[in-house]
């Protein structure tokens, strides 16, 4: 068994070694969302609170699931950044295994290997293999859903047990992260259109769905429909109307997509467009084009693919991958400004299409496709490993900071050395009360083990996500408190002036790169 999949095992071991090396070398601090989930895990371990969703949100149960897993790691290795992010790395490797099995179920082993290498090295996902944001369980459920779909779709009369498990996976996926709704809707629609369910077998799928989704139903009934109200009514987004404006189409496909396929794909986009983004964007477009070409040449095949009776089984699977990729793009299109994480699910199906393209071109009897496949594969491997090395050499935290207009927030990088220096400064001076900006409240709380009392209330609207039954320590408003702000933040001069008024003398200011500490001593 192992010999048959020896090439995949080799890929898995190489990627595992690379990811754990990156974890230890360049993932030593957390941003705000990661810190909140880390604190949730700490509170679970201490028995202080058992969250259903992420703190401060009536959605994203995946974050709570990561916190429960982190609590186990904390019990074994202590509360810290590496145990927290180590859980995500382990889940990412399990996801890689499931993705490979998905490729084998959809196509064959050779295509699965090509697709797995593309998926493992895709710059869009590289940083998300370490991000504690609630997406890791969502990533695991995508290949599980797809494999169950392939099992159902492969026979005219699927087993009730398979439908039960598919319904269960659907319910868990929506509970985990509501971004899964368009994807599961597309899967269910394809199953229905192909006549794979009947009045006799449909109840099995419905029972499975209720088993997976009942906790959400109970939560909504006992919490004033908070989750459903947010997802259906209050969720921010501009709908699809912006898509029909030429300027937005230009922004979407010429500005945002090159950024999306690059290695800086995090919470929001940076202004830069990395070369890796352009390269993988072009490869993705080629893969999409290769998958669509048979249907462009013969549009009748579309109807046969929808019905599931297309003679060429691989082309039918290509059609499924295109449909699922498009469904994964729907959440991204509903946002007036691109949110990269809303299209991460599409990377699974784009990687599979790319693997299929490489396999087809390598198998061609003509020289040109084989040369093209070799060039594309070499570019993927070389660029992917280059980006891996680059990420491993850069230890920083990517978070939000005030833009130059002083009204909105933009992405910024804070070097780990700056954060280390700030934490040493506070510890050496025995500071226990810290006033800071919104991006550093929870990182300071988590990385100090909650020994610090931290808040942003003096500087801006308070950002408190702790549940009511979880105690919140307010920092002191006296000469013993310290301010931790960004060096170039617009309010710095006001903070220094106010400190001088309170302290009765000019405050002591220490700059550590992009961060500044202001104290009375």
VENKA-V631283 format. One record per backbone hydrogen bond with DSSP energy under -1.0 kcal/mol. CO is the residue of the C=O (numbers start at 1). NH is the residue of the N-H. If there is no record, write none. Layout:
co=CO nh=NH
co=CO nh=NH
This chain:
co=1 nh=5
co=3 nh=6
co=5 nh=9
co=6 nh=10
co=7 nh=11
co=8 nh=12
co=9 nh=13
co=10 nh=14
co=11 nh=15
co=12 nh=16
co=13 nh=17
co=14 nh=18
co=15 nh=19
co=16 nh=20
co=17 nh=21
co=18 nh=22
co=19 nh=23
co=20 nh=24
co=21 nh=25
co=22 nh=26
co=23 nh=27
co=31 nh=35
co=32 nh=36
co=33 nh=37
co=34 nh=38
co=35 nh=39
co=36 nh=40
co=37 nh=41
co=38 nh=42
co=39 nh=43
co=40 nh=44
co=41 nh=45
co=42 nh=46
co=43 nh=48
co=44 nh=47
co=54 nh=57
co=59 nh=54
co=61 nh=65
co=62 nh=66
co=63 nh=67
co=64 nh=68
co=65 nh=69
co=66 nh=70
co=67 nh=71
co=68 nh=72
co=69 nh=73
co=70 nh=74
co=71 nh=75
co=72 nh=76
co=73 nh=77
co=74 nh=78
co=80 nh=84
co=81 nh=85
co=82 nh=86
co=83 nh=87
co=85 nh=89
co=86 nh=90
co=87 nh=91
co=88 nh=92
co=89 nh=93
co=90 nh=94
co=91 nh=95
co=92 nh=96
co=93 nh=97
co=94 nh=98
co=95 nh=99
co=96 nh=100
co=97 nh=101
co=98 nh=102
co=99 nh=103
co=100 nh=104
co=101 nh=105
co=102 nh=106
co=103 nh=107
co=108 nh=112
co=109 nh=113
co=110 nh=114
co=111 nh=115
co=112 nh=116
co=113 nh=117
co=114 nh=118
co=115 nh=119
co=116 nh=120
co=117 nh=121
co=122 nh=125
co=126 nh=129
co=127 nh=130
co=131 nh=133
co=135 nh=139
co=136 nh=140
co=137 nh=141
co=138 nh=142
co=140 nh=144
co=141 nh=145
co=142 nh=146
co=143 nh=147
co=144 nh=148
co=145 nh=149
co=146 nh=150
co=147 nh=151
co=148 nh=152
co=149 nh=153
co=150 nh=154
co=152 nh=155
co=159 nh=163
co=160 nh=164
co=161 nh=165
co=162 nh=166
co=163 nh=167
co=164 nh=168
co=165 nh=169
co=166 nh=170
co=167 nh=171
co=168 nh=172
co=169 nh=173
co=170 nh=174
co=171 nh=175
co=172 nh=176
co=173 nh=177
co=175 nh=61
co=176 nh=62
co=177 nh=180
co=178 nh=181
co=180 nh=184
co=181 nh=185
co=182 nh=186
co=183 nh=187
co=184 nh=188
co=185 nh=189
co=186 nh=190
co=187 nh=191
co=188 nh=192
co=189 nh=193
co=190 nh=194
co=191 nh=196
co=192 nh=195
co=198 nh=202
co=201 nh=204
co=202 nh=206
co=203 nh=207
co=204 nh=208
co=205 nh=209
co=206 nh=210
co=207 nh=211
co=208 nh=212
co=209 nh=213
co=210 nh=214
co=213 nh=217
co=214 nh=218
co=215 nh=219
co=216 nh=220
co=217 nh=221
co=218 nh=222
co=220 nh=225
co=223 nh=226
co=225 nh=229
co=226 nh=230
co=227 nh=231
co=228 nh=232
co=229 nh=233
co=229 nh=234
co=230 nh=235
co=240 nh=243
co=241 nh=244
co=242 nh=245
co=245 nh=249
co=246 nh=250
co=247 nh=251
co=248 nh=252
co=249 nh=253
co=250 nh=254
co=251 nh=256
co=252 nh=257
co=256 nh=260
co=257 nh=261
co=259 nh=262
co=264 nh=266
co=274 nh=278
co=275 nh=279
co=276 nh=280
co=277 nh=281
co=278 nh=282
co=279 nh=283
co=280 nh=284
co=281 nh=285
co=282 nh=286
co=283 nh=287
co=284 nh=288
co=285 nh=289
co=286 nh=290
co=287 nh=291
co=288 nh=292
co=289 nh=293
co=292 nh=295
co=292 nh=296
co=293 nh=297
co=294 nh=298
co=298 nh=301
co=299 nh=302
co=300 nh=304
co=301 nh=305
co=302 nh=306
co=303 nh=307
co=304 nh=308
co=304 nh=309
co=312 nh=316
co=313 nh=317
co=314 nh=318
co=315 nh=319
co=316 nh=320
co=317 nh=321
co=318 nh=322
co=319 nh=323
co=320 nh=324
co=321 nh=325
co=322 nh=326
co=323 nh=327
co=324 nh=328
co=329 nh=333
co=330 nh=334
co=332 nh=335
co=334 nh=238
co=334 nh=239
co=339 nh=342
co=340 nh=343
co=343 nh=346
co=344 nh=347
co=345 nh=348
co=346 nh=350
co=347 nh=351
co=348 nh=352
co=349 nh=353
co=350 nh=354
co=351 nh=355
co=352 nh=356
co=353 nh=357
co=354 nh=358
co=355 nh=359
co=356 nh=360
co=357 nh=361
co=358 nh=362
co=359 nh=363
co=361 nh=364
co=366 nh=370
co=367 nh=371
co=368 nh=372
co=369 nh=373
co=370 nh=374
co=371 nh=375
co=372 nh=376
co=373 nh=377
co=374 nh=378
co=375 nh=379
co=376 nh=380
co=377 nh=381
co=378 nh=382
co=379 nh=383
co=380 nh=384
co=381 nh=385
co=382 nh=386
co=383 nh=387
co=384 nh=388
co=385 nh=389
co=386 nh=390
co=387 nh=391
co=388 nh=392
co=389 nh=393
co=395 nh=416
co=397 nh=414
co=399 nh=412
co=401 nh=410
co=403 nh=406
co=408 nh=403
co=410 nh=401
co=412 nh=399
co=414 nh=397
co=415 nh=419
co=416 nh=420
co=417 nh=421
co=418 nh=422
co=419 nh=423
co=420 nh=424
co=421 nh=425
co=422 nh=426
co=423 nh=427
co=424 nh=428
co=425 nh=429
co=426 nh=431
co=427 nh=430
co=432 nh=453
co=433 nh=482
co=434 nh=455
co=435 nh=484
co=437 nh=440
co=440 nh=444
co=441 nh=445
co=442 nh=446
co=443 nh=447
co=444 nh=448
co=445 nh=450
co=446 nh=449
co=453 nh=434
co=455 nh=436
co=456 nh=460
co=467 nh=470
co=478 nh=481
co=482 nh=435
co=483 nh=518
co=485 nh=516
co=486 nh=489
co=489 nh=492
co=491 nh=495
co=492 nh=496
co=493 nh=497
co=494 nh=498
co=495 nh=499
co=496 nh=500
co=497 nh=501
co=498 nh=502
co=499 nh=503
co=500 nh=504
co=508 nh=519
co=510 nh=517
co=512 nh=515
co=514 nh=487
co=515 nh=512
co=516 nh=485
co=517 nh=510
co=518 nh=483
co=519 nh=508
